[in-house]
Amino acid sequence: MILGLGPLRFCDSSGISQLIKVFRRCQEHRIRLNLAAPPAFLRRLLNTTGLIQLFEIQETLEQALRDLNGWEPDANAAPAPSI
């Protein structure tokens, strides 16, 4: 599973709690979890709390998809819509 976090602008303890729940659920079901493009503030928060070690992190969504499936973007494809 890939969580695309690029658009994220705020995360408090509730958001961190949800990330932990998703992590645990993925572990229970043997699903690989990857955080794609987490903003700098979230990386600092994960580092400070020691939670960064739980997650696979990629700089971009494209890198996360490639890492997960060996996916390569189609050069002729339309750009993904912004959220």
The 8 nearest C-alpha neighbors of each residue, nearest first, counted from 0:
[[1, 32, 31, 33, 2, 30, 25, 67],
 [0, 2, 33, 34, 32, 3, 35, 63],
 [1, 3, 34, 35, 4, 33, 0, 32],
 [2, 4, 35, 5, 60, 1, 34, 36],
 [5, 3, 37, 7, 36, 6, 35, 2],
 [4, 6, 36, 37, 7, 3, 38, 35],
 [7, 5, 4, 8, 82, 3, 38, 37],
 [8, 6, 4, 5, 9, 38, 37, 10],
 [7, 9, 6, 10, 38, 5, 40, 4],
 [10, 8, 7, 11, 41, 40, 14, 38],
 [9, 11, 14, 15, 12, 8, 41, 13],
 [10, 12, 14, 13, 15, 9, 16, 44],
 [11, 13, 15, 14, 16, 10, 17, 18],
 [14, 12, 16, 11, 15, 17, 10, 18],
 [13, 15, 17, 10, 11, 16, 12, 18],
 [14, 16, 12, 18, 17, 13, 19, 11],
 [15, 17, 13, 19, 14, 18, 12, 20],
 [18, 16, 20, 14, 19, 15, 21, 13],
 [19, 17, 15, 21, 20, 16, 22, 14],
 [18, 20, 22, 16, 17, 21, 23, 15],
 [21, 19, 17, 23, 22, 18, 24, 16],
 [20, 22, 24, 18, 19, 23, 25, 17],
 [21, 23, 19, 25, 20, 24, 18, 26],
 [24, 22, 26, 20, 25, 21, 19, 27],
 [25, 23, 27, 21, 26, 22, 20, 28],
 [24, 26, 30, 22, 28, 23, 27, 29],
 [25, 27, 29, 23, 24, 28, 30, 22],
 [28, 26, 24, 25, 29, 23, 30, 22],
 [27, 29, 25, 26, 30, 24, 23, 31],
 [30, 28, 26, 27, 25, 31, 24, 32],
 [31, 29, 25, 28, 26, 32, 0, 27],
 [30, 32, 0, 29, 25, 33, 26, 1],
 [33, 31, 0, 1, 30, 25, 55, 54],
 [32, 34, 55, 1, 56, 0, 35, 54],
 [35, 33, 56, 2, 1, 55, 3, 57],
 [34, 36, 3, 57, 60, 59, 37, 4],
 [37, 35, 58, 59, 5, 4, 57, 38],
 [36, 38, 4, 5, 35, 41, 34, 42],
 [39, 37, 41, 40, 5, 36, 42, 7],
 [38, 40, 42, 41, 43, 37, 44, 36],
 [41, 39, 43, 42, 38, 44, 37, 9],
 [42, 40, 44, 43, 38, 39, 45, 37],
 [41, 43, 45, 39, 44, 40, 46, 38],
 [44, 42, 46, 40, 41, 45, 47, 39],
 [43, 45, 41, 47, 42, 46, 48, 40],
 [44, 46, 51, 50, 42, 48, 43, 47],
 [47, 45, 43, 49, 51, 44, 48, 42],
 [46, 48, 44, 45, 49, 43, 50, 51],
 [47, 49, 45, 50, 46, 44, 51, 43],
 [50, 48, 46, 51, 47, 45, 52, 53],
 [51, 49, 45, 52, 48, 53, 46, 54],
 [50, 52, 45, 46, 53, 49, 54, 42],
 [51, 53, 50, 54, 49, 55, 46, 45],
 [54, 52, 51, 50, 55, 22, 49, 19],
 [55, 53, 52, 51, 56, 33, 34, 32],
 [54, 56, 33, 34, 32, 57, 53, 52],
 [57, 55, 34, 33, 35, 54, 58, 36],
 [56, 58, 35, 63, 59, 36, 62, 34],
 [57, 59, 36, 35, 62, 56, 60, 37],
 [60, 58, 36, 62, 61, 35, 57, 63],
 [59, 61, 35, 63, 62, 3, 64, 36],
 [60, 62, 64, 59, 63, 65, 72, 71],
 [63, 61, 65, 59, 60, 64, 66, 57],
 [62, 64, 60, 66, 61, 65, 57, 35],
 [65, 63, 67, 61, 66, 62, 70, 68],
 [64, 66, 70, 69, 62, 63, 67, 68],
 [67, 65, 63, 64, 69, 68, 62, 70],
 [66, 68, 64, 65, 63, 69, 70, 33],
 [69, 67, 70, 65, 66, 64, 63, 71],
 [68, 70, 65, 66, 67, 71, 64, 63],
 [71, 69, 65, 68, 64, 72, 66, 67],
 [70, 72, 65, 73, 69, 61, 64, 68],
 [73, 71, 74, 70, 61, 76, 65, 75],
 [74, 72, 76, 75, 71, 77, 70, 78],
 [73, 75, 76, 72, 77, 71, 78, 79],
 [76, 74, 73, 77, 72, 78, 71, 79],
 [77, 75, 73, 74, 78, 72, 79, 71],
 [76, 78, 79, 75, 74, 73, 80, 72],
 [79, 77, 80, 76, 81, 75, 74, 73],
 [78, 80, 81, 77, 76, 82, 60, 61],
 [81, 79, 78, 82, 77, 76, 6, 60],
 [82, 80, 79, 6, 78, 5, 3, 77],
 [81, 80, 6, 79, 5, 7, 3, 4]]
